[in-house]
Each structure stands twice: as structure tokens, then as C-alpha cells.
Amino acid sequence: MNALLCTARRYSDHTHSDADDQLTLTYEDRFLRRKVLTCESGAQILVDLSQTTSLDHGGALILEDGREVEILAAPEPLLEVTAPDLTRIAWHIGNRHTPCQIERERLLIQVDHVIRDMLMKIGATLREVREPFTPEGGAYGHGRTHGHAH
């Protein structure tokens, strides 16, 4: 087991300088309060935040000694959603409180067979991809939306 590098009790939505290390985490793993994590260098840090926090791609955990560990979104299995009327499809995804990454020509969502079936029935084209997932924040532009799995 690697020695514990340091404790992170603070989080910033951006780095302040070149990061001292990096953590690559899936969308689900980027939602935490207290956990030991292994950085890209192999060093371990204890994350001990005051409340459960959504760590964003490009954000940073601030170690007690002032060093920063940059957060990176890990590639993960997703569904790429396209359609002639993408706005209508986005409405249906949002109506089900499903986390969604919104881009000009496509939407990305986590793999879910129920949502997949619904989207196919309303005319969406779906393709399985493996990419980093950085969905829109919750209401008012921050926080997480929660699907039916919470």
C-alpha cells in the first residue's frame, strides 16, 4: 500500500497553478465527501470535505500543505444520442432527471436500458461510446441532478 500523501479538506472548481498531481475519476466517483483516493503518481490522499461535493473536470482538491490535485473526468461507457429534433429529445431526458452532457450535435448520457428504450421509441439514434462524462449541473447551473438511482 502506498503512503498517504496528505489530506484534502478543500475543493476549488479550478486549479490556481500547475497541479502537483491528478486524479482521474468517473462521474459517479467524482461525487464524494470522505474517501482515500490514489492519484496518477500512485500517491494516496485522504479526501475529507465538510459536505458531499461534486468534483468537476478541471477542478482541484487542495491539500493541507497547499498543493493541488487536478480532477479529470475518466472515460466511461455512455450513450451518444442524436436526432433530427435534438431539443425534443433533450426535454425528455431532462424530464426524467437524467444527467446529460449537452453538445451542439449530440447528447451524452449514462447507459440505462429503460432510457435507451424510451429514446428509441421517440426517434433518437443511439450509439455506445466511451468518453469522459461532464454533464450539465443541476438547477441554477451548479450541483448535480439525480436520476432515479439515488
C-alpha positions as CSV (number, residue, x, y, z in Angstrom):
1,M,0.0,0.0,0.0
2,N,1.3,3.5,-0.8
3,A,1.9,6.0,1.9
4,L,-0.7,8.6,2.5
5,L,0.4,11.8,0.8
6,C,-1.8,14.3,2.6
7,T,-5.4,15.3,3.4
8,A,-7.6,17.4,1.2
9,R,-10.2,19.3,3.1
10,R,-11.0,22.0,0.4
11,Y,-12.1,21.9,-3.2
12,S,-11.9,24.5,-5.9
13,D,-13.7,24.5,-9.2
14,H,-10.4,25.3,-10.9
15,T,-6.7,25.0,-10.4
16,H,-4.7,28.0,-9.3
17,S,-1.4,27.0,-10.9
18,D,0.1,23.8,-12.4
19,A,-1.3,20.9,-10.4
20,D,1.1,18.8,-8.4
21,D,-0.8,15.6,-9.3
22,Q,-4.0,14.4,-11.0
23,L,-7.0,12.2,-10.1
24,T,-9.0,10.6,-13.0
25,L,-12.4,9.7,-11.8
26,T,-15.8,8.6,-13.3
27,Y,-18.8,10.8,-12.9
28,E,-20.1,8.7,-10.0
29,D,-16.7,8.6,-8.3
30,R,-16.5,12.5,-8.6
31,F,-19.3,12.8,-6.0
32,L,-17.9,12.3,-2.6
33,R,-17.3,13.6,0.9
34,R,-14.7,11.3,2.5
35,K,-12.6,8.7,0.8
36,V,-8.9,7.6,0.2
37,L,-8.0,8.1,-3.5
38,T,-5.0,7.1,-5.5
39,C,-3.5,9.8,-7.7
40,E,-1.9,9.3,-11.1
41,S,1.5,9.3,-9.5
42,G,0.5,6.4,-7.2
43,A,0.3,8.6,-4.1
44,Q,-2.7,8.3,-1.9
45,I,-4.7,11.2,-0.5
46,L,-7.5,11.3,2.1
47,V,-10.4,13.5,0.8
48,D,-12.2,14.8,3.9
49,L,-14.6,17.5,2.8
50,S,-17.2,19.2,5.1
51,Q,-20.0,18.0,2.8
52,T,-20.7,15.7,-0.1
53,T,-19.3,17.6,-3.2
54,S,-19.4,17.1,-6.9
55,L,-15.9,17.4,-8.2
56,D,-15.8,18.8,-11.7
57,H,-13.4,18.1,-14.6
58,G,-10.7,20.7,-14.2
59,G,-11.4,21.3,-10.5
60,A,-8.8,20.8,-7.8
61,L,-8.6,19.3,-4.4
62,I,-6.4,21.5,-2.2
63,L,-4.1,19.5,0.1
64,E,-3.3,20.8,3.6
65,D,0.2,21.8,2.5
66,G,-1.3,23.9,-0.3
67,R,-0.5,21.6,-3.2
68,E,-3.3,20.9,-5.7
69,V,-4.6,17.7,-7.2
70,E,-6.4,18.3,-10.5
71,I,-9.6,16.4,-11.2
72,L,-10.0,14.8,-14.6
73,A,-13.1,13.1,-16.0
74,A,-12.4,9.4,-16.8
75,P,-13.6,7.8,-20.0
76,E,-16.6,5.7,-19.3
77,P,-19.4,3.8,-21.2
78,L,-22.0,6.3,-22.4
79,L,-24.8,6.6,-24.9
80,E,-24.4,9.1,-27.6
81,V,-27.9,10.5,-28.6
82,T,-28.6,12.2,-31.9
83,A,-31.9,13.1,-33.5
84,P,-33.4,15.5,-36.1
85,D,-35.2,17.3,-33.2
86,L,-32.5,17.1,-30.5
87,T,-34.3,19.8,-28.4
88,R,-37.3,17.5,-28.0
89,I,-35.1,14.5,-27.1
90,A,-33.2,16.7,-24.5
91,W,-36.6,17.7,-23.0
92,H,-37.5,14.0,-22.5
93,I,-34.1,13.2,-20.9
94,G,-34.4,16.2,-18.6
95,N,-37.9,15.3,-17.7
96,R,-36.5,12.1,-16.2
97,H,-33.8,13.9,-14.3
98,T,-31.1,12.0,-16.1
99,P,-27.6,13.6,-16.1
100,C,-26.9,14.8,-19.6
101,Q,-23.9,16.3,-21.4
102,I,-25.3,18.7,-23.9
103,E,-23.4,19.5,-27.1
104,R,-24.4,21.2,-30.3
105,E,-24.9,18.0,-32.4
106,R,-25.4,15.3,-29.7
107,L,-26.2,14.5,-26.1
108,L,-24.3,12.1,-23.9
109,I,-26.0,10.1,-21.1
110,Q,-25.1,7.2,-18.9
111,V,-26.1,3.7,-20.2
112,D,-29.6,3.0,-19.0
113,H,-31.7,0.4,-20.7
114,V,-35.0,2.0,-19.7
115,I,-34.0,5.4,-21.0
116,R,-32.5,3.7,-24.1
117,D,-35.8,2.1,-25.0
118,M,-37.8,5.3,-24.4
119,L,-35.4,7.3,-26.6
120,M,-35.5,4.8,-29.4
121,K,-39.4,4.9,-29.3
122,I,-39.4,8.7,-29.8
123,G,-36.9,8.7,-32.7
124,A,-33.5,9.1,-31.3
125,T,-30.4,7.4,-32.8
126,L,-28.2,5.9,-30.2
127,R,-24.5,4.8,-30.2
128,E,-22.4,3.3,-27.4
129,V,-19.2,5.4,-26.8
130,R,-16.5,5.5,-24.2
131,E,-15.7,9.1,-23.3
132,P,-15.3,11.4,-20.3
133,F,-18.7,12.4,-18.9
134,T,-19.2,16.0,-17.8
135,P,-23.0,16.6,-17.7
136,E,-24.7,19.9,-17.1
137,G,-25.1,20.9,-13.4
138,G,-28.3,21.0,-11.6
139,A,-30.8,23.8,-11.2
140,Y,-29.2,27.3,-11.3
141,G,-26.1,26.0,-13.0
142,H,-24.5,24.1,-10.1
143,G,-24.8,20.9,-8.2
144,R,-26.0,17.5,-9.5
145,T,-29.2,16.3,-10.9
146,H,-30.2,12.9,-9.6
147,G,-31.7,10.1,-11.7
148,H,-33.9,7.5,-10.3
149,A,-31.0,5.5,-8.9
150,H,-30.4,7.8,-5.8
